[in-house]
Amino acid sequence: MAFFGITSNNNAQKALMQALINDKPFTFITGPAGCGKTLIAQAVGLERVIEEQHFRKLIYTRMQTQVGENLGALPGDINEKTYPFVAPFMDNLDVMSDMSAFIRRYILEGDEDKRKVFFDPIQTVRGRSLNHTFLLSDESQNLDVNTISALATRPGINAKFVFTGNFSQIDSPKLRSPATNGLYQLLNGFYEHDAHEYFDHINLTETQRHPVVTLVEKILRNHDIPKEFIALEQRGNIEEIGRMII
């Protein structure tokens, strides 16, 4: 199983790919830095939109949160302001080797009506109905309850919404509590309602970057992270799922 040249490296990634191609409207992907959350979701989404044409468009969005000291207002129009926050998406295109130039045509070139890949600020989602859409909400651990509610109520006909998140990299101190974190509240709520017909949750645990990233995560991951976050992530472990997603 391969999507734009990206294949699974372990059973959890294989299960994730299967979850991303089923008809459930929501897929949640948790796990540490560098485990392939965004790369796999992006590759599957591009395949489903560009090659298979199962969806009409792919939307990539994330909260425009800055790490460390705030840089202030960014210059330019809305596209120029948004571009720095979609750099992970563009970096992933390079991993897709010879497909990179092909995919960029659907992002940067041509008639607006022919575009298939869009970078939409999460702040513009209110009031929209997203039909025939594969939406990737990246870094969703940085969403509060109101924001993720606005996003999660947008699915229309033939829509797939994917939320990625790493609870050890929450940038706002206000969201480091299960009571205020939107991703935790939404995913935990699906579990509490036993609504498995609507969602899948895959927790990736193996880092695919330089081996030192695993050590960094081990050093910092359990520092001041509420146990509820860790327990929720573990519910998506492949061992807990006990079967492949169909």
Phi, psi and omega in degrees: 000120182221144178228114183049044176084357181263124178243165180280144178256351180201174184295328180293318178294324177296316178298322178297315179300320179293323178294325184285345181252003176274180187267004178292140185287340183233136169231127177251132180235117177243168178144169184289173179299138173080016182268358175100014183303301184288319183301312182292316179299319180294315181297315179295317180299316179297318179299316184290333181270309188276313184275306184278337182055033175289326174243158181273335182204157173245130175246126174252128180216156174197156175294132184277068182265131178264142180272136178074218183292131182293135181276353183084190181294133179274144182285164172100181178280186186297325179293319180291326178290327184280327190306317180302334183273352178254012179304322178301322178297313181293323177299320181295332178299326180293330178290336179278014173046245188291350180275347187302308182297323180297315183291323183300335178298330182274358181249312193252342188242162167086181181297138179305324181291342182262354180292145180239346182239127185230143174251100184253127174302137183296338181289348184260008189279337185304132175089352183273151169244116187259101179261148176051046188231136169256112183250130178246110176263104185269154178054045186288351176295347181263015179259136174276177186296317182295319182291314181291331175296317179298323182284316186287349178262013181267344185301135175246217180289133176053061180237143176233119179249126182241126179245121174255150180194149177228106186293348177274358181234051175274120188276332181264125178304331181294339185258009182271024176233139177304332183289335185246348184278121185294319180297316179299312184297319181290309182294315179297325178295321176299317177297316182296328178271002180050044187265050186292346176288347183250345185213157167234149177228119177242127176255113178272137186240346184259120179286136181255358178275197178304141181306335181294335180297323178299319179293318179300315177300319181297322181290317190258339191299318184269012180276107174063028175262123179304141182298335179296323178297314182296317180296322179293317177303315185295341177293342178262007178295145182300329178292327179284323180295316174076003180197163174282150181282130177233000000 
